[in-house]
Amino acid sequence: MARPPGPLLLLLLSLGFLVHLAAAGRPCGPAGLPRDTVLGHLGANITLTCQDEVPANTTVLWQVEEQGAAGNWGRQLAEGNTLLLRQLRYKDSGHYSCSVGSHLLRSLRLLVAAPLCLAEPPETPQVSCYRRSHDKDVLCEWPQKRKPSPGTQAVLWLKRRFVAENATEQRCHYLSKARKFICRLKVPPDTDDIKHLVVSTCVSNSAGGSAGKDKIITLRSVSVRPDPPVNVTVQALEKAPQRLQVNWSYPASWDPRFYWLHFQVRYRPEPAPTFMEVDQVTTTWLDIRDAWRGTRHVVQVRAKDEFGHGMWSEWSQEAVGTPWTDPWELTSEMEPFSSQVPTEDGTSGVTLSPRLFEEDDANGAGGSVMEASTHPVASPYTFLVTGGSLLLGIALFVGIVVRYRQMWWTNGQETTKPEGEGQHMLVPLSLPQPALSHTPLLSHPAPSAPGVLHITQADYSSSGQ
């Protein structure tokens, strides 16, 4: 035979049951429609039931209330405990009643609406609670995958755990841009930071209700999640085609005099699908040094408590900016023309900007046409190539002139030398010693070969003396 539970066990079971009741949320049912209101789809069939059980040998009569000139009156429809209405129309909406004789059993109101206008059961709340700063109220929120139907209501109940007291009811608001419900907790002033609180939620509409799982929190354990940074701007730096200056401000809900925030910045050039991130930014600005030249970038910033506690904030709104671009490069890239284009006859012509043919006026309605040759437009690279070629041609010309002048001077020097200068005399190394005589050896010297100098004996003797 089983032994009956002792008093201590019964007490624990009773206490657990009371705790369960205290932690349970409020009933979560359909909202916005009375109890005896029925919704019907346009063009569909619907069955109205009078009662679950009807006594035997009784006749149930259905009728619909219609409005006429003499007032409201009932039009009889059919007999039976159920009433089948086929292919509903808008005019089928109204008050239906069933009765036995003169005794009214039930009255129903039928509303006929298009299928797209009918509400769907709401999503189950997945609640998370946080503080926007260390000294702010606690906020609880949950996301929504789809937009709630009109008339949807969200309610939050808050009470202290293990305390037999009524829960305080608080309305929640839907943020369409963020697609979430958010509620502000009204915590009693005398609540201790370590005391447990029970948070219950309910979302309801005309199609039904959905209750979220109870969440138990303490004020000390609630995470800190700041609001996203504001006033995010992206600026180009002059003569820096790969740099961008990003600036932002603290959110209004965070006071930097007591606690600071650390930031994370992410950015991407618009053609790229993924972001590049920079962590542990302690200032309210960042210098991006690897931006793409001439490309617009998307930048976002988020914040977190400086000690690393809590959660990251949501990303800020997107800010865009383009690095600095050389005006000459911008003109050559943006103009829909080229400085040199081939023509039909095979030569190259100059295509000018359409702006060269317009004259600014006060009304901005166009102007006179100017000659294309009055304002030639050329790329800076054309000037560089032309200047370099000109300098190279001048240097080559100067070199050729100097070379020809040097050769001309050398030839002139050789032409002005006297005859025989630079030629060698043919002088014999030794001559025979004949007897001295005053008679010349030759009275008439033989003609000499051109370019050979003949020396007589007299001359030889005189030169020897």
C-alpha positions in Angstrom: 0.0 0.0 0.0 1.4 3.4 -1.0 2.2 5.7 1.7 0.3 9.1 1.6 2.4 12.2 0.9 3.5 14.0 4.0 2.5 17.6 4.9 5.8 19.0 3.6 5.4 17.5 0.2 1.8 18.8 0.0 3.1 22.2 0.9 5.7 22.2 -1.8 3.2 21.0 -4.4 0.8 23.7 -3.4 3.6 26.3 -3.5 4.6 25.2 -7.0 1.1 25.4 -8.2 0.7 28.9 -6.8 4.0 29.9 -8.5 2.8 28.5 -11.8 -0.4 30.5 -11.5 1.5 33.6 -10.5 3.8 33.3 -13.5 1.1 32.5 -16.0 0.1 35.2 -18.4 -3.3 36.5 -19.0 -5.7 34.7 -21.4 -4.9 35.6 -25.0 -7.9 35.4 -27.3 -9.3 37.2 -30.4 -9.5 40.9 -30.2 -11.7 43.5 -31.9 -14.8 41.3 -32.4 -17.7 40.4 -30.1 -18.1 36.8 -29.0 -21.1 36.0 -31.3 -19.6 37.5 -34.4 -18.7 35.2 -37.3 -16.4 36.1 -40.3 -17.2 34.7 -43.7 -15.1 34.7 -47.0 -16.7 36.3 -50.0 -17.8 33.6 -52.4 -17.4 30.8 -49.9 -19.8 28.6 -48.0 -20.4 28.9 -44.3 -22.4 26.9 -41.7 -24.0 28.5 -38.7 -24.8 26.4 -35.7 -27.6 27.2 -33.3 -26.7 25.0 -30.3 -24.4 22.0 -29.6 -27.4 19.9 -28.5 -31.1 20.4 -29.4 -33.9 18.5 -27.6 -35.6 15.9 -29.8 -39.0 16.6 -31.4 -38.2 20.3 -31.6 -38.2 22.5 -34.6 -35.5 25.2 -34.9 -36.3 28.1 -37.1 -33.6 30.4 -38.6 -34.3 34.0 -39.7 -32.3 37.0 -40.7 -33.0 40.5 -39.6 -33.5 42.9 -42.5 -34.2 46.6 -42.6 -37.1 48.0 -44.4 -39.2 51.1 -44.6 -41.3 50.0 -41.7 -38.3 49.1 -39.6 -36.4 46.0 -38.8 -38.1 42.7 -39.4 -37.1 39.0 -39.7 -37.2 37.0 -42.8 -37.5 33.3 -42.3 -34.8 31.1 -43.9 -34.8 27.4 -43.0 -35.4 24.9 -40.3 -32.8 22.9 -38.5 -30.0 23.2 -35.9 -27.6 24.3 -38.6 -27.9 26.9 -41.4 -25.9 26.5 -44.6 -25.2 29.7 -46.6 -23.7 29.2 -50.1 -21.5 31.6 -52.1 -21.5 34.4 -49.7 -22.1 37.9 -50.9 -21.6 41.2 -49.2 -25.4 41.6 -48.7 -25.5 38.4 -46.7 -23.9 40.2 -43.8 -26.4 40.7 -41.0 -27.9 39.4 -37.8 -29.0 35.7 -37.9 -31.1 34.2 -35.1 -32.4 30.7 -34.3 -35.5 30.1 -32.1 -37.9 27.4 -31.0 -41.3 28.8 -31.3 -41.1 32.2 -29.6 -38.1 31.3 -27.5 -34.8 32.8 -28.9 -31.9 30.3 -28.6 -29.0 32.2 -30.2 -28.3 35.4 -32.2 -25.2 35.6 -34.5 -23.7 38.4 -36.5 -22.2 37.5 -39.9 -19.6 39.7 -41.5 -18.7 38.9 -45.1 -15.3 40.2 -46.3 -12.9 39.6 -49.1 -10.2 36.9 -48.5 -7.4 39.5 -48.7 -9.1 41.6 -46.1 -9.5 38.8 -43.5 -6.9 38.8 -40.8 -4.5 36.0 -40.3 -3.6 34.6 -36.8 -0.8 36.7 -35.3 2.8 35.5 -35.0 4.0 34.1 -31.6 6.1 36.8 -29.8 9.8 36.1 -29.2 10.5 38.7 -26.6 13.9 40.3 -25.7 14.4 43.0 -23.2 17.2 45.6 -22.9 18.1 49.1 -21.7 19.2 51.8 -24.1 21.7 53.0 -21.5 22.6 52.3 -17.9 20.1 54.9 -16.5 17.1 54.3 -19.0 13.9 52.3 -18.7 13.7 48.7 -19.7 12.3 48.1 -23.2 10.9 44.8 -24.5 10.4 44.1 -28.2 9.9 41.3 -30.7 10.2 41.3 -34.5 7.4 40.6 -37.0 8.0 38.7 -40.3 4.9 40.3 -41.9 2.9 43.4 -41.3 0.1 42.9 -38.7 -3.4 43.1 -40.0 -5.5 46.2 -39.1 -6.8 46.1 -35.5 -4.0 44.0 -34.2 -3.3 44.6 -30.5 -0.2 43.8 -28.5 -0.3 43.8 -24.7 2.4 43.2 -22.1 1.9 42.2 -18.4 4.5 42.7 -15.8 4.4 41.4 -12.2 6.9 40.4 -9.5 7.6 36.7 -9.2 6.4 34.8 -6.1 4.1 37.6 -5.1 0.4 37.3 -5.1 -0.5 40.5 -6.9 -2.2 41.5 -10.1 -0.1 42.1 -13.1 0.2 45.6 -14.6 -1.0 45.8 -18.2 0.9 47.9 -20.7 0.1 48.5 -24.4 2.8 47.9 -27.0 3.3 49.9 -30.2 4.2 48.6 -33.7 7.1 50.3 -35.5 6.5 49.9 -39.2 10.0 50.8 -40.4 11.7 48.4 -38.0 8.9 45.8 -38.3 8.7 45.1 -34.6 6.5 45.6 -31.5 8.1 47.5 -28.6 6.9 48.1 -25.0 8.3 50.2 -22.2 8.2 48.5 -18.8 6.8 50.5 -16.0 8.7 49.0 -13.1 7.4 49.9 -9.6 9.7 52.3 -7.8 10.4 50.1 -4.9 11.5 47.1 -7.0 14.9 45.7 -6.1 17.5 45.3 -8.9 17.9 41.6 -8.0 14.2 40.7 -7.7 12.7 38.6 -10.4 10.1 40.0 -12.7 7.7 38.0 -15.0 7.0 39.5 -18.4 4.0 38.1 -20.4 3.0 39.1 -23.8 -0.1 38.6 -26.1 -0.8 39.6 -29.7 -4.4 39.3 -30.9 -6.5 40.3 -33.8 -9.9 39.3 -35.3 -8.6 35.9 -36.3 -7.3 34.8 -32.9 -4.5 35.4 -30.4 -1.0 34.3 -29.7 0.8 34.4 -26.3 4.5 34.5 -26.0 6.6 32.5 -23.6 6.9 34.1 -20.2 10.2 35.8 -19.7 11.8 36.2 -16.2 14.2 39.1 -15.8 15.9 41.2 -13.2 16.8 44.8 -13.6 20.4 44.1 -13.0 20.6 41.3 -15.6 19.0 43.3 -18.4 21.5 43.8 -21.2 22.5 47.3 -22.4 21.9 47.9 -26.1 22.4 51.5 -27.2 20.5 53.2 -29.9 22.4 53.4 -33.2 24.7 56.4 -33.9 23.2 59.4 -35.6 24.4 62.1 -38.0 26.6 59.8 -40.0 28.4 61.7 -42.8 30.9 60.7 -45.4 33.3 63.3 -46.9 36.0 63.2 -49.5 39.5 64.5 -48.7 41.1 66.8 -51.3 43.9 65.3 -53.4 43.3 61.9 -51.8 41.5 59.7 -54.3 41.5 56.6 -52.0 40.4 58.2 -48.7 37.1 59.0 -47.1 36.4 60.8 -43.8 33.4 59.3 -41.8 31.9 61.2 -38.9 29.0 60.4 -36.6 27.5 61.4 -33.2 26.4 59.7 -30.0 22.7 58.9 -29.8 20.6 61.2 -27.7 19.7 58.5 -25.3 23.4 57.9 -24.3 25.3 60.4 -22.1 29.0 60.2 -22.9 29.9 62.1 -19.7 29.5 58.8 -17.6 30.1 56.0 -20.0 31.6 55.9 -23.5 30.8 53.8 -26.5 32.9 51.7 -28.8 32.0 51.7 -32.5 32.1 49.4 -35.4 32.1 50.7 -39.0 31.3 48.8 -42.1 31.6 50.1 -45.7 31.5 48.8 -49.2 31.7 50.2 -52.7 28.4 50.1 -54.4 29.3 47.4 -56.9 30.6 45.1 -54.1 28.0 42.8 -52.3 29.8 42.5 -49.0 31.0 45.0 -46.4 34.4 45.5 -45.0 34.4 46.1 -41.2 36.6 48.1 -38.8 36.3 47.2 -35.1 37.3 48.9 -31.8 36.8 52.4 -33.0 36.9 54.7 -29.9 36.4 58.0 -31.6 33.5 59.5 -33.5 35.3 59.5 -36.8 37.2 57.2 -39.1 39.6 57.7 -42.0 39.1 55.1 -44.7 42.3 54.7 -46.7 41.5 51.9 -49.1 38.4 53.3 -50.9 37.9 52.7 -54.6 38.8 55.5 -56.9 35.8 57.4 -58.3 33.3 54.9 -56.7 30.4 55.8 -54.4 30.6 54.0 -51.0 27.9 53.0 -48.5 28.9 53.4 -44.8 27.1 52.3 -41.6 28.0 52.5 -37.9 26.9 50.7 -34.8 27.7 51.1 -31.1 28.3 49.0 -27.9 29.1 49.7 -24.3 32.8 50.5 -23.8 33.2 47.6 -21.3 31.9 45.1 -23.9 28.7 44.4 -21.8 25.4 44.0 -23.5 24.7 43.9 -27.2 25.5 45.9 -30.3 23.1 48.5 -31.4 21.4 48.3 -34.7 23.2 49.6 -37.7 22.8 53.3 -38.4 21.1 54.6 -41.5 23.2 54.3 -44.6 25.4 57.2 -45.6 27.1 57.5 -49.0 30.2 59.3 -50.3 32.6 59.3 -53.2 36.4 59.9 -52.9 38.0 63.0 -54.4 38.6 62.9 -58.1 40.9 65.0 -60.2 38.8 67.5 -62.2 40.8 66.7 -65.3 40.2 63.0 -64.9 36.5 63.6 -64.1 36.1 65.7 -67.3 37.7 63.1 -69.5 35.6 60.3 -67.9 32.3 62.1 -67.8 32.2 63.8 -71.2 30.5 61.7 -73.9 33.2 62.5 -76.4 36.9 61.8 -77.2 39.5 64.4 -78.3 40.6 62.4 -81.3 38.2 60.2 -83.3 38.7 58.7 -86.8 36.6 60.2 -89.5 35.1 58.6 -92.7 38.1 59.7 -94.8 40.6 58.0 -92.6 41.9 61.2 -90.9 41.5 62.2 -87.2 39.2 65.0 -86.2 38.4 66.7 -82.9 35.0 66.1 -81.3 34.1 69.0 -79.0 31.8 69.1 -75.9 28.2 70.2 -76.6 28.7 72.7 -73.8 31.1 74.6 -76.1 28.2 75.5 -78.4 26.0 77.0 -75.6 26.1 80.4 -74.2 24.9 81.0 -70.7 22.1 83.5 -70.3 19.9 84.7 -67.5 17.0 82.5 -68.4 19.1 79.4 -69.0 17.2 78.7 -72.2 20.2 78.1 -74.4 22.3 80.5 -76.5 24.0 81.1 -79.7 26.2 78.6 -81.6 29.9 79.3 -81.6 32.5 78.0 -84.0 34.0 74.7 -83.0 37.6 75.9 -83.7 37.4 78.8 -81.3 37.6 76.7 -78.2 39.6 73.5 -78.9 39.4 70.9 -76.2 42.2 68.4 -75.7 43.1 65.9 -73.1 46.1 66.8 -70.8 47.8 63.6 -72.0 47.8 65.1 -75.5 49.6 68.2 -74.2 52.2 66.0 -72.4 52.8 63.8 -75.5 53.0 66.9 -77.8 55.4 68.8 -75.4 57.6 65.8 -75.0 57.8 65.2 -78.7 58.6 68.9 -79.3 61.4 68.9 -76.8 62.9 65.7 -78.3 62.8 67.2 -81.8 64.5 70.4 -80.6 67.2 68.3 -78.9 67.8 66.2 -82.0 68.0 69.3 -84.2 70.5 71.0 -82.0 72.6 67.9 -81.9 72.6 67.6 -85.7 73.6 71.3 -86.1 76.5 71.0 -83.6 77.8 67.9 -85.3 77.7 69.4 -88.8 79.4 72.6 -87.6 82.2 70.7 -86.0 82.8 68.8 -89.3 82.7 72.0 -91.3 85.3 73.6 -89.0 87.6 70.6 -89.3 87.5 70.6 -93.1 88.2 74.4 -93.2 91.4 74.0 -91.1 92.8 71.3 -93.4 92.2 73.5 -96.5 94.1 76.5 -95.2 97.5 74.7 -94.5 100.6 75.7 -96.8 101.9 73.4 -99.5 104.3 70.9 -98.2 103.4 71.4 -94.6 103.1 68.2 -93.0 105.2 66.4 -95.6 108.5 64.7 -94.9 111.8 65.5 -96.7 113.8 62.6 -98.3 117.3 63.2 -96.8 119.9 60.4 -97.3 121.4 59.2 -94.1 125.0 59.4 -95.6 126.6 60.9 -98.7 129.9 60.0 -100.4 132.9 62.4 -99.8 134.2 63.4 -103.2 137.2 65.7 -103.8 136.5 69.3 -103.1 136.1 71.3 -106.3 134.7 74.6 -107.1 133.2 73.1 -110.2 129.6 72.1 -109.7 128.9 68.5 -110.2 125.9 69.3 -112.3 125.5 72.4 -114.3 121.9 71.8 -114.9 120.1 69.6 -112.3 117.8 67.1 -113.7 114.2 67.7 -113.1 113.1 66.1 -109.9 110.1 64.2 -109.1 107.3 66.2 -107.7 107.3 66.4 -104.0 111.1 65.5 -103.7 113.6 68.2 -102.7 117.2 67.9 -104.2 120.1 69.3 -102.3 123.3 70.2 -104.1 126.7 69.6 -102.7 127.3 73.2 -102.1 124.2 73.3 -100.0 125.3 70.3 -98.2 128.7 71.7 -97.5 127.4 75.0 -96.3 125.0 73.3 -94.1 127.8 71.2 -92.7 129.9 74.3 -91.9 
